[in-house]
Amino acid sequence: MIGARVRLTRRRARSRGMTLLEILVSLGVMAMISLLIYGAFDSMSRGRRGEALRADRARQGRDAVQRIARELQSAYLSLHTPTNQALITRLTAFYGQNSTQYDRLDFSSFAHRRVVKEARESDQAEIGYFVVKDPEVDGKMDLVRREQAPIDFDYKRGGVVNVLAEDVERFDLRYLDPLTGQWVDTWDSTQLMGQLNRLPLQVRIELELKPVRNTPPFRYVTKVMLPIQQPLKFGIPQ
């Protein structure tokens, strides 16, 4: 009889449900495990986002410098203007403005691309590169490209402006004068006191973008030679 009671007691103990304390302990353990799993996945996700942002920032810098260099190689000046000053409607120029942190460059170039078949457009255009404030983000500076086609009389304004690179820290341009062999900070092909009707032999481009998290700043430096040194003047009596 006693043995039967002991067996019955053990059977009831085994079939007994969990106590409130046991449930709370189980929930706490599950919550800790879930928190650890979430932290691991969140860390991986943030790492992927950071890597994608770094890759995008590096791509922007490379593409911007390559495009500037490519279009500078098509820079030109032309002396084909009407003798009557009142009839002048276009002006080719190469104008480089120096600033402490963000330089600016406007020039005439054979860089326009026709996107419409049989469009009555030439490959001549005004190209400008400069840095502006992002109107939507405080303290954010972006490198933009301006294109005006066809060329008009104001070589520093007009056209369509598009962003090339974001979060610019520095945009510096220098010009190699073929007459003096010296690098200068400014260039003006429209003024007698500048470099009248002349193009630089080379242009040095330095672009620096802000770092992403713990990375160093993204810095790109290159030099590009301008093949068209003399103004276009074929058909003009010497």
N, C-alpha and C positions, 0 to 999 in steps of 0.2 A: 504493500500500500504506500509506504513512504517513497519507494522507488518510482512508483507511478506519479506521485505528486511532484517529485523533482523533475521528471521528464516533462510533465505538463507545464511546470513553471518555465523550464528552458524553452519549450516550444512557444509559449506566449511571449517570452522575451525576444525570441528571434522574429516573431511576427509583429512586434511592436513598431509603430511609426517613428519618424525622426522628431526629436524635440526642437523647440523654437531656437535654442542656442545652436544646435547643430546646423539648422537651416541658415542662420545668420553667418556662421563661420564659413559655410559652403559658398554663400553669396559673396562674402568678402574675398575669398580666394579667387572666385571667378572674375570678380571686378578687377582685382590686381592683375590677373592674367590678361584680361581684355585691355587694360590700360597699357601693359607692356607691348602687346601686339599692335595697338593703335600707335604708340610712340615709334615703334620700329617702322611701320608703314608710312607714318607722317614724315619721319626723317628721310626715308627713301624718296618720297614724293618731293620734299623740299630740295633734296640733292639733285633730282632730275630737273626741277624747275630752274635751279641755279645754274646747272650745266647748260641748259637750253638758252638761258639769258646770256651767259658768257659766250656761247657759240654765236648767237645772233649779234652781240655787240662786236665781236671780232669780224664777223662777215660784213657788217655795215662799214667798219673802218677800211677793210681791204677793198671793198667794192667802190667806196667813195674815192679813195686815193687813185685807184686804177682808172676810174672814169675821168677824174680831173686830168690825169696824165695823158690819157688818150685824146681828150678834146683839146688840150693844149698843143698837141702835135699838129693839129689842124688850124692853129691860129694864123691869122694873116692880116695885112693892112693893104688898102687899095688907094691909089691916087686918082682913080677915075671919078671925078666930080665935075659938075657943070662949072663953067667959068663964071656964070652969073650966080652970085651967092644966094640970091632969092629963090633959085630953083633947086637948091640942095635939099634933099629929103632924107638922105642917109649918110651916116658917118661911121667909118670903121675905126676902131681904136683898140688900144691895149692899156688898161688902166689898173694899176695895182696900188691899193691904199693900205698903209701900215697902221696898226693899232697895237696897244699893249698886249692884248690877249687874243683878239680875233681880227685877222686881216680880211681884206676883201679884194676880189679880182673880177674885172669885167673886160671882156675881149670879144673880137669878131672871130668867127671860126667856121670852117666847113664841116660842121658837126650836126646839122639838122637832118633828121631822118623822116622821110615821108612815110606815113602810116596808111595813107589812102591811095589806092591804085590810081595812077595817071593824074594825081593832084598837081596843080600848077604851082609847084613850090620848088625852090632851089635848095641846095644843101648849105646855104649861108644863113647864119643866125648870130644873134648876140647871146653870149653865154656869161653868166655871172655866178660866182660862188661867194657866199657870206654866211655869217652866223646870226641867228635871231632868237628871241625869247619864245619859248613855248607858251601860247596864251592860256593853256589849260593847266599847266603845272608850274608852280612857283620855283624859281631858281634853275629851271631846266633850259639849256641852250642847245639849239639844233643847227646843224650845217645844212643849208638849202642850196638848191640849184635853180637859177633863173634862166629861162630861154625865151627870146623874142625873135620870132620869124614872121615876116621878113625884117631885115635890119632897118631901123629908123634913125632919126637924128639924135635922139637921146640914148646914148650907149650905156647908161647906168639904171634905167628904169623901164618898166613895161614887161609884158610877157607873162608866162606861167611859172609859178614857183612851186617846187616840190622838195620835200625833206629827203636828204641823202643819208645823214647819220644823226643819231640822237645822243644827248648827254655829252656834248663837246666841252672839253676842258681847255683846249688850245688849238688854234688854227693859224699857222705861221707860214708866210710865203716870202721867198727871197729871189732876187733876179740877178743873173750874171750879165754884166754889161760887156759886149764883145769889144768895145773900143778901149775900155780901161782895164779889162780883166778883173774887175772888182765886183763883189757881191753887194747889191744895194737893197734897201728895204721897200722902196717905192718905185713906181714906173708910170710914166704918163707920155703916151705917144702923140698927144694932141697939143702939147704946149712947147713953145720954143725953149723955155727954161727947164723943160724935162728932157725926154728922149724923143724929140720930134720925128715922127714917121719912122721909128725904129722899134724893133722887137728885141727882147733879151735873147741871148744865146741859149741859156738854160733857166729853168725855174726849179727851185728847191721847195718841196711840199712837206710840211710837217703837220700831222693831225694827231691829236691826243684825245681819247675818250675816257670818261670817268670809269673807275674800277667797278666791278660787280662783286659785292660782299668782300671777301678776303683777297681778291686778286689784285695785282698791281694795275696801274692805268694801262690802257691799250694805246700804244704809241706806234705811229707809222711815219716813216721818213723815206722819201725818194727824190730823185732828180730826173727831170725830163728835158730833152733837147728839142728846140723848136726848129724844124727844118726850113721853114719859109722865112728867111732873114730879110729879104728886100721887099719893099712894097710892090704890089702888082701895078705895073704901068705900061704894059704892052699896048702899042698903038699910039702912045703919047710921044710927040717929037722930043728928042733928047736936046 
